[in-house]
């Protein structure tokens, strides 16, 4: 073998070694880009929202420290219209709705209930100054999407309006009023609760006054409903 041939062989062997090492250490994308695309792509799906907890509220016997007021009730609750034991009551010039009959008692009710806390300072016992009227609840089955208390996924509590509902220029009715938002603006739930799946949702927003006779919705969004009390 001539000197020139020896040089050619050495160069060829060097290229083979370098080529093999390069292939060995090459990334999958350098070898097969299509394969890399397949292996690096994963399914990005949002986890399903947890089912809304639906609680049939039963008033508990109040603690001895619970304040006691005197008053009367003249009709069934507007906030909890499908319950024969829920009432709309007055204490002086103030209206409480709903007030729930305490089990095994015909003369005491529990008003301003907040079942999310055990020591709600607003809750009080109502001692009746006159007997309750006969129950008058809507005929037929209760609506599927009603609740006298709603807790959104972020913990915000909402209660139904028991008077005139706020109506927007587009005909959207606010059924619930919620705790004030971060800017102190009242949050509202519009058009009831969406119960089309086990995870209920609510359309929330605020309303802004306009030059027209009716306000419009601002900052609207759809949020999960964590718990409802019926």
C-alpha atoms as one frame of an Amber mdcrd trajectory, in Angstrom:
protein
   0.000   0.000   0.000   1.340   3.352  -0.978   1.760   6.209   1.401  -1.084
   8.088  -0.319  -3.469   5.133   0.064  -2.605   4.829   3.727  -3.509   8.471
   4.289  -6.857   8.006   2.534  -7.692   4.938   4.665  -6.838   6.791   7.878
  -9.042   9.726   6.891 -11.954   7.413   6.004 -11.661   5.544   9.314 -11.569
   8.825  11.203 -14.741   9.996   9.478 -16.479   6.704  10.248 -15.548   6.980
  13.927 -16.648  10.612  14.124 -19.901   9.893  12.284 -20.723   6.981  14.582
 -19.961   8.931  17.756 -22.029  11.851  16.475 -24.992   9.566  15.848 -24.577
   7.974  19.282 -24.657  11.293  21.107 -27.137  13.012  18.822 -30.511  14.031
  20.326 -33.658  12.255  19.096 -34.684  15.450  17.297 -31.457  15.370  15.265
 -32.116  11.760  14.311 -35.858  11.974  13.697 -37.651  15.274  14.263 -41.044
  13.676  13.713 -40.339  11.124  16.447 -39.340  13.890  18.834 -42.583  15.740
  18.193 -44.557  12.640  19.055 -42.723  11.821  22.263 -42.626  15.367  23.643
 -46.290  16.184  23.091 -48.532  15.429  26.047 -52.241  15.882  26.586 -52.946
  19.232  28.253 -56.465  18.877  29.686 -57.925  20.926  32.505 -59.012  18.889
  35.522 -62.760  18.603  35.901 -64.293  20.957  38.455 -65.501  19.165  41.604
 -69.216  18.556  41.901 -71.183  21.222  43.727 -72.124  20.183  47.249 -75.889
  20.446  47.757 -76.872  20.661  51.431 -80.409  20.271  52.751 -80.005  22.604
  55.709 -81.358  21.524  59.091 -81.158  24.183  61.806 -79.338  23.033  64.918
 -80.319  23.884  68.450 -78.758  27.285  69.180 -76.150  27.741  71.874 -77.224
  29.376  75.110 -75.108  32.400  74.174 -77.048  33.048  70.944 -78.846  36.415
  71.163 -82.640  36.345  71.472 -85.009  38.812  69.790 -88.789  39.091  69.738
 -90.820  39.431  66.578 -93.313  37.827  64.221 -93.532  36.231  60.791 -96.270
  37.004  58.293 -95.455  34.821  55.280 -93.211  32.039  54.067 -89.658  32.891
  53.069 -88.955  34.470  49.696 -85.289  33.429  49.929 -86.196  29.786  50.627
 -89.641  29.577  49.008 -89.878  25.778  48.831 -89.477  25.178  52.562 -92.528
  25.075  54.778 -90.320  25.751  57.822 -88.700  28.934  56.435 -90.306  32.310
  57.093 -90.102  36.020  56.404 -90.120  37.778  59.741 -89.833  41.186  61.346
 -87.978  42.376  64.395 -88.963  45.985  64.959 -88.488  47.660  61.558 -86.023
  45.051  60.256 -86.885  42.101  58.010 -85.109  38.754  58.345 -85.477  36.192
  55.566 -85.111  33.285  55.880 -85.818  32.407  59.502 -85.976  28.650  60.147
 -88.147  26.918  62.672 -86.029  25.249  65.329 -86.803  21.512  65.407 -89.432
  20.513  67.976 -90.346  24.136  68.630 -93.373  26.102  67.448 -92.413  29.378
  69.087 -88.716  29.833  68.223 -86.902  30.360  64.947 -83.275  30.812  63.925
 -82.580  33.918  61.827 -79.601  35.349  59.931 -78.071  31.890  59.733 -74.554
  31.436  58.351 -73.804  27.684  58.211 -70.230  28.295  57.019 -69.161  29.307
  60.528 -70.045  27.906  63.933 -70.006  31.202  65.817 -71.808  33.591  63.470
 -72.392  36.751  65.493 -75.303  37.797  63.254 -77.389  34.699  64.022 -80.161
  35.152  66.576 -83.127  33.279  68.013 -86.509  34.789  67.212 -89.132  34.348
  69.922 -92.532  34.685  68.305 -94.963  37.231  69.659 -97.813  35.559  67.762
 -98.342  32.164  66.083 -97.016  31.416  62.615 -99.498  31.594  59.724-100.363
  28.522  57.701 -97.564  27.569  55.269 -98.073  28.785  51.713 -95.374  27.389
  49.440 -95.360  27.143  45.621 -97.127  24.054  44.285 -95.185  21.344  42.486
 -91.589  20.259  42.794 -88.866  22.684  43.894 -86.789  24.302  41.162 -83.532
  22.417  40.600 -81.350  25.507  40.745 -82.635  27.299  43.832 -80.663  27.937
  47.011 -81.035  30.329  49.915 -77.248  30.508  50.309 -74.549  30.059  47.668
 -70.809  29.735  48.228 -68.614  30.274  45.180 -65.370  28.354  44.690 -63.336
  31.247  46.119 -65.412  31.275  49.324 -67.622  34.257  48.433 -71.117  33.964
  49.907 -74.205  35.049  47.966 -77.826  35.368  49.060 -80.944  35.783  46.921
 -82.632  39.126  46.494 -86.005  39.118  48.231 -87.253  42.369  46.748 -87.058
  43.984  43.341 -84.378  42.330  41.198 -81.762  44.523  39.513 -82.350  44.363
  35.745 -79.808  45.387  33.107 -80.409  47.070  29.758 -79.994  43.664  28.055
 -82.657  42.039  30.217 -80.291  40.131  32.523 -81.685  39.791  36.036 -79.480
  39.664  39.110 -80.850  36.935  41.385 -78.173  36.963  44.096 -76.094  39.591
  45.803 -72.636  38.607  47.024 -69.959  39.918  49.339 -68.237  43.064  48.066
 -65.391  42.539  45.634 -61.800  43.761  46.112 -62.758  47.298  45.063 -65.789
  47.386  47.315 -68.198  46.886  44.419 -71.067  44.496  44.989 -70.793  41.250
  43.027 -74.015  39.888  41.564 -75.098  36.527  40.160 -77.082  36.936  36.964
 -79.741  34.662  35.471 -79.789  32.069  38.240 -77.461  29.116  38.685 -76.354
  26.839  35.860 -77.072  23.253  36.941 -76.492  21.549  33.587 -73.735  19.404
  35.157 -72.828  18.173  38.634 -70.420  21.111  38.903 -72.730  24.119  39.033
 -71.581  27.492  37.731 -72.674  31.085  38.152 -72.361  34.115  35.921 -71.056
  36.890  38.141 -70.359  40.530  37.496 -70.977  44.059  38.614 -73.344  46.635
  37.194 -72.539  50.156  36.137 -74.997  52.965  35.742 -75.403  54.463  32.283
 -77.142  57.476  30.842 -80.024  55.213  29.889 -82.673  54.114  32.361 -81.083
  50.703  33.030 -77.511  49.713  34.021 -75.191  47.337  32.157 -73.083  44.397
  33.302 -69.366  44.951  33.845 -66.551  42.501  34.694 -68.653  39.469  33.806
 -67.245  35.954  34.238 -68.426  32.391  34.845 -67.204  30.781  38.074 -67.675
  27.404  39.803 -70.173  27.051  42.629 -68.713  25.112  45.560 -71.716  24.675
  47.866 -75.398  25.536  48.002 -77.796  25.330  50.919 -81.428  24.548  50.196
